[in-house]
Amino acid sequence: MKKNLEIKKLGINGEGIGYIDRKIVFVPGALPQEEVIVDLIKQTRSYYEGKLVKVIKPSKNRTVPRCKAYNDCQGCTLLHLNYHKQLVEKKESVREAIRKYTDYNLDETVFKDVIASPKQEGFITSVNLPIVEFKGKITFGIYQRNSKYLTLMTKCFKQHPLINETLVALENILTHNNCKIYNDKFKKGLRFIKLKLVDKKLQLVFITGRDGLSDKVVKEISKLTKVASVYMSVNTSKHQEFDDAGYTKLYGLSRLEMVNDDKKYLVSIKSKLPENMLAYNKQISCMKAMLEDSDKIISLNCGIGLLEMELDQEVIAIDEKKYHIEDAKINNKRKDNVTFVAGSIDTKIVSYAKKKIYDTLVIQNERFGLSDTVKNSIKIAKIKTIVYSCQSYSTLAKDLADLENSYRLEKIVAIDSSCHNSYLTTIVKLVRK
């Protein structure tokens, strides 16, 4: 069923939102203030899903997507919107989420414009991709969630050019050597690849079945000039938490040197780096500024400690991944004010909160929220200041709802760490009432 529709706003996933008889209609690819024709392809009690058929009256902010896979790939849901307007819409999305879940008066909170990513192309420096077969080639791609359309990832404009070049070279090597993709019945073949770019050198991990990688294939891969190390992890389990399994080094260095903000760090194969390092450096600067008045800090989900090693205060930095803490300790030899601790976040926060000597809590979350244990520990310790970053503003807003009786929302900073889609990093500073 086709209908004319006026788009009122953007949804949390970047889709256009309109209304038919007061029922919400989600239309991917449509923009606010546009008049469109949509085909209603799904109806529930509370909403419609519409497929964009034609834009009758386009928005002045509409732009031609630069990616050929745009119509079928779900990775860049805002690519048809000019970049400046993306930032405006993202700020409003953050405000709307906080208004929805909390009673904070945002007129009393400092919230400047969203900070743009320093680069909007070629900024992704680490990827995890399925290994697939397509038209007789072994390649790398993602099957889209609803359509099952295969998006090939060897030319993604958001990925660093060295990653794309290496993926193409690997495609040729694996195909030429008659490698096979994973067969779940026989538990053999290639499953996934992880690439991490560290100062123009690549760490590679192949997740494989029982047969692993042949010596011949490893030798050919090792000849690629930008490849510094090759690892393998045999994993035939259904779940995809591959870092929990052991890695076998097949070639190269165990750690690579990274220079960030004129400081040198060693990064091991399992340690996770931010997808957008340039944007993360902006995040470090913003969080550091929010911590100027702090004295004793507990930092949760510290990773390899890039933020914590920039601080001069006394810091207890906690991460659940032992390999993150191992790297952090190696890199922290020049500073004695930071103590890195490996262990369960919930267990450690209870232990340190009971001491009631820490005035500030720093939290760096991806898209998951705070556990009840962390929230209760905040109340017990009567932490004066909380600086909390999260890559999901709706998750962040829900957590704020649980803290707003005790904390004033002093400042919000948003950074566009994931361009051309609805994601961004939001940082809040909370001060105890």
N, C-alpha and C positions, 0 to 999 in steps of 0.2 A: 504494500500500500504506500503510495507516494503522497507526500504532503509538503506544502510550503511552510517554511519555518524561519523565525527570526532568532538569531543566536544572542543570548544575553550575557554569557560569561564563559570562562574556562573551568573545567573540572580538574580534580586533583591529578588526573593522568594526562592532562593536556587536551582532552576532548572538548568540543564545543557543547554548550548546554542551552537548550531551548525548552519551551513548554507547549504541550497540547492539552487543552482542557485541564489545566493546572497539574498535569502529570509531566514529570521531567523527561527530557529526551536527550540522550547522549549521542553526539555526532562527531566521531573522529575526523580530523581534518578541517573542521569548521571553526571560524573565529568570531569573537564578539562583534556586534553591530553588523553582521552579515545577514543577508537574506538568501536562503538556500532552499533547494529541493532535496528532500531526503526520502529514502525508501525505508520504511519501518520494518526491520527484519526480525525484531524480537519484542515481545510484550510481556510484562509481568504486572502484578498488582500495583507496583509502586513506580515503575519506569518503563520507557521504551528505549531500544537501541536502534539508531538510524544509520544508514549508509549514505554518505554524501553522494548525490547524483549530479548536482549542478550548483554553482555559485551564481545567483542572480545579481546580487549587489555585493561585490567584494569589499573587504576592509582595506583601508589605505595602508595598513600595516602588513598586508599579505605579500609574501615574496615567493619567488620560484625556488623550490627546494633544489639544492646543489647535488643531491645524491640520487643516482638512478634507481636505487633499491627503495626509495622513500615510500612508494605506494604500498609495498608489501612488508617492509621491515618495521617493527614496532619500537626500535631503539631511539628514534628521534621524533617524538610526537609533536614537537614545536618547530620543526625545521621550516615550515611554511610561514612562520611569523618572524618579522625582522628582529635582529638580536636585541636592540635597545628595548623594544616592546616586550620581549621575553622577560627581561629583568623587571620591568614594571609589573607584569602579570604575576611573576613569582613573588614579588613583595606583597602584592595583594592577597595571594594564596596563603602566605604565612600569617598575615593579619587576620584573614577570615578564619583560619584554623584556630588561632588563639581566641578570637571572639566566640567561636562555636563552643569550645570546651571549657573556657575560663570566664571569670568575671573581671579580669584585668581591664582597666581603662587605658587603652594604648595611647591616648593623648598625653598621658603622664610618663610615657616610656620613650627613650631615645631610640629611634629606628630610622637610620638613613637609607639611602638607595642601596639596592643590592650591588655588591662589588662584582664587577665583571671578571670573568676568567681572563688571565693575561693572554691566553691563546684560545681560539675557538675551533681550531683545526689541529690535528696532529699532537694533541696533548695527552692522550692515553698512553701510559708507559708500562702497563701490565695488563695482560689478558689471560683468560681461561676459556678455552674453546673446545667444543666437541670435534673429534676427527670423523669425517664423513666421506662417503663416496658419491661423486656426482659426475655424470657423463664419462665414466671410465677413469676418472682421476681420484686420487686420494687428496682430499682438501679439508678445509676448516670452515665450519658454518654453524648457524643456529637455526633450529626449527621454531618458527613463531608459534606462540602459545595457542592461538585459536585456529589459524588457517593451516598450520603445519607447513607453511611455505618455508623453504630453505633459503636463508640469507647467507651468502658466501661472505667471509670476513677477511679476505685477502687484500681488499682495497678500501676498507672503511676509512673515510676521510678524518674521523676523529682519532684514529690510532696513529701513533708516531710512524713516520715513513720507514724507519728502520725495522719496525715490527712487520709492516706490510711487505717490505722487500724480503725479509727472512721467511715469512709465511709462503710466499710464492716460490722461493728456493726450496723450502722443505716439501712443498707440494710436488715439485719435480723429482726430488730425491726419493720420496716415498712411493710415488707412482712408478718411477723407473725401476725400483727394486721390488716391484710386485707386492708391496706391503698390503695387508688386509685390515679393514676396519673391524671393530670388536664384534664378536659373535657370542651372544649371551649363553647359547646352548653349549658351546664347546669351551667357553671361557678363554678364548684366544683373540688376538688382534689388538689394534690401537684404539683407545677410548677417548682420551683427552690430551690436550697440550696446554702447558702453562708457559708463558713467556714474560719475562720481567727485564725491562731495560734499565740498566744502571750505568749512567755516564757513557752512553754509546756502546756499551757491551751488553750482550744478552745472556741471561740464564734460562735454560730450557729444561722443562720436566715433561716427560712422556708418561702418561698413565696408561698402562697396558694390561692385557690378559697374561696368562701364564707363560706365553712364548716370549714376551719381552721384545727387545730390539736386537737385531743382528749386529755383529761387530762391523760388518761391511757398511751398514747404514750409518752407524755411529761415526765411523771413520770419514764418510762423505760429509756428514753434518759438521764434524769438527773442522773441516776445511773452509767453512763459511767464515769470512773475516770478522764478522761482528759477534760470532758465537764464542763466548768465553767458557761456558760450562754446559754439560749435558747430563741430566739425571734421569733415572727411571724409577717408577713406583708400580709394582705389580699389585693390582687391586681388582678383584672380581666381585666385590660386594655390591649390593643394590644402591647403598647410600653413596653420596658423592663428597664426603668429608675426607678428601684424599690426603690432607696434611697430617691426619692422624696415623697414617701408615708410614713405614720407613722408606727413605729415598736411597737409591744406590747410585753413586757417582760413576759415570761411564767415561767422562772426559772433563778436563779443565780444573778450574779453581774452585775451592770450597766457599770462599767469600770474595765478593767484588768490592772495590773501593768506590765510594760515592762522595762527590764533593757537593755540598749543599750549603748555600750562604757562606761560602769561603771556608767551611769546616769539612774535614774528612771523616767519613764513616765507613765501616765495613758492614756489608750486608750478606747474610747467608741465604741459602737457597729457599728455605721455608719462610723466612721473614717477609711479611707483607708490607709493601710500600703503598702510599696513596696513589690512586689511579691518576690523579691530576696533581703532580708535585708542585707546579707553579701556583695553583690555587691553594694548596696546603700550606705553602710558605706564607700566603696572605692570612690564612687561618692562624698560624703560629703568631704572627705579628699582632693580630686582633686579640687573641686570648692572652698573650703576654701583657698587652696594655690593660686588659681588664683585671690583671693580677698585681698591678703595681702596689696596691695597698695591703696585699696579703703578706703573712709572716710564715706560717707553717701550713704546708699544702699536702693533701692526699690527692693523688692523680690516678684515676681508674681507666683501664684500657689504654695504657700508655704506648703500646706497640714497641718499637725499638728506641723510643725516648727522644724523638726529634724535638718535641716541644719542651720536655722536662730539662733537657740539657741546655736550653736557652735561658733557663730561670736561675736567679741568684738566691732565691729563698730556700729554706729547708723543705725538701720534697720527698715523700714516700710515693714511689711510682709502682703501680701494680698492673700486671697483665696475666691472663690465664695461660698464655702460650709460653712454654719454657724457652723455645728458640728465640722469641722476641727478647726475653730478659737476658739470655746469653749474649746476644748481639749488643744490647744496651750496655751491659757491664763491660764488654770489650771496648766500646766506644766512650765510656764514661771515665776513663782513667785520669783524665785531666781535671775532673771536678769531684769534690767530696761532699757537696751539699745535697746530692741526689742519691737516694737509696732505691735500687730496683729490686722488686720482690715478685716472684712467680707464685701463682696459686689462684684458687677460686676467688672471684671478686666478692661474692657473698660472704665467704668465710673471713677473708682478710679485712673487709670493711667493718665487720662486727668487732674484730679484734682491735683495730686502730680507733674506731669511733668511741669505744669504751674509755679510752685514755683521756678524751675530752681536752686535748691540747692543740688540736688542729683547727685553725680558723677558716680554712678554705677547702672546698672540694672541687676538683676538676674532673669532668667526665667527658670522654670522647667516644660516642656511640656511632655506629653505622645507621642501620634502620630499625634497630630494636630498642625497646624502652628500658626504663629502670625497673629492677625487680623490687618486690615488696620489702625484701631484706635491706636493700640500699636505701629505700625511702624511710624505713623505720630507723635505720642507723643515722640518717640525717637528723631526724627528730631527737634521737637520744643524745647525739653529740652536740646538738644546738649549733651546728656549723653556721658561721656568720655570713659567709659568701659562697655561692655556688656558681661556677662557670661551666656551662653544659653545652656541648656541641652535638648535633644529631643530623643525619642526612635525610630524616623523614620529619617534616614539620608537623604532620598530624600526630605522629608518635610523641614528638616533643610537647605539643600542646596538651595531650592527654596527661603527660607527666606533670606539666605545670599545674593542671587542675588539682592534683593531689598535694601540691606544695604551696598553693597560693594563700592558704590561711596563715602560713608562717613567714612567707617571703614576698618581698616587693620586687616586681619586675623592673629593674633599673634600665637595662639596655638590651637591644637586639641587634645583632649583626648577621647579615646573610651574604654568603659567598656563592657565586655560580660555579660550583665545582664540577657540574655535569651538564654541559651545554646542550641546548636544543631539545631538552625534554623537561619534564616537570620537577625533576630532582634538584636539590641544592643543599648546601650545608648551612644550617642555622645555629647561631651561637647566642645564648642568653646569659646575662649576668643577673643573678638573684641575690638580694640582700635581706638578711633577716629583719623582720619588723620589730 
